[in-house]
């Protein structure tokens, strides 16, 4: 596909000193491309408005109109050339990240803990980033860095031995584990014996005692079985489930590296790394010999670097762990690892449901699967009302209900705190997943009714404003995918999809599609491109695109 931005950049860079390629922005209401002139005012010692006027007179590009407007330089491409160019390459052909490897640590659930709504953001942002990077040609390693190490598992074994029962555990699974853990927690506060016993069990897990490890593995598979059901519903897969316990015996290797660089200090019997004035020291090992979270993360970082030779290693984790990742990356920097700068904490804000903050520690845990079920049930009721004759209503409701939750989570910038409302997420006329899915299904129904088959298209039939607005949004869809990946911001794609739907619905109302002849053929062709792009984009964001709704 021809790169108009590059034409503009090359033609304008002499007139506008300091111009960067990324200063050329795409598609707004007034033009096809534009350059805001505000940043040049200082260097050129002129007002942005005057800069735009002078630059417009100096810049000449074949087939493009250049106009100044209030400090902006507006570029308008000749429509027929633009349209032909927009359709000159197939969807998903753009692969700028071939040869790059990206590790994405996301979801990272904790064993014997519920998969609650607090895991929603890490799971869907991470899942979407995997798809976006893969679509751009990168090799992606999706990693579920399981929380499978800690003294609490000794407590759980002790509780199971005292009060548990195999049959009940098999029947009730995670619910039973949670109850046992709460009971352990309460009773160990009153009875020191229980805490001591728990400590012994947790040492036995570490030393490889068969009974302890066997039981712990069982807890692990109960947790993962439940998590995998959620992952299936969200169209998510992982390449690795190596958890914290895998790295325990690799911490010693990190300690020798730290030692060799004279970075390891002892403080009150504990091992620490000092990180300067603006950060507390990193605690590597406690005085009782236990390894710490950050030490296991350091070992994991080396393991990933050695095994995957990543170009980027992302950690999709809530903002409250910001200090942890700052410390982690700083230690690697002090160790002199050049790849320390390829590590990124992809942070995100808090999720609440109707104003209520959630955390596992309180009793009011909200399971993600329950939220998905509630959304599916509501979706089914809406579908039954809107389209009573639809086949496989249950499958469609599953796609729409789950999709509504996921799309909503991916619709705002990730750092923003979110207040989730099922009713808003399921509004078929709002800026929602169901709205995009419905528009996709509507395109399909138009194409089916017309018995559309791909054939020759006369692009000059698509030059009116309504059609052209749609085409502008399709033309640089690849840019949106690329921007979403490199800024770790799937909302760039979700927002673009909604815009395409809005523009398509305006086109649908303004231009009669079934008008016969080559105009009809061209309009059907555009409808098919919209359907394909919506489906492609929905899948990148983990959503299904039902053919009918
Ligand atoms: N399991 C941790 C939690 O739920 C998140 C782990 C994130 N990944 C990491 N490499 N530290 O808080």
Boltz pocket constraint, residues with backbone or C-beta under 6 A from the ligand:
constraints:
  - pocket:
      binder: B
      contacts: [[A, 105], [A, 107], [A, 108], [A, 109], [A, 110], [A, 145], [A, 146], [A, 147], [A, 297], [A, 315], [A, 316], [A, 317]]
      max_distance: 6.0
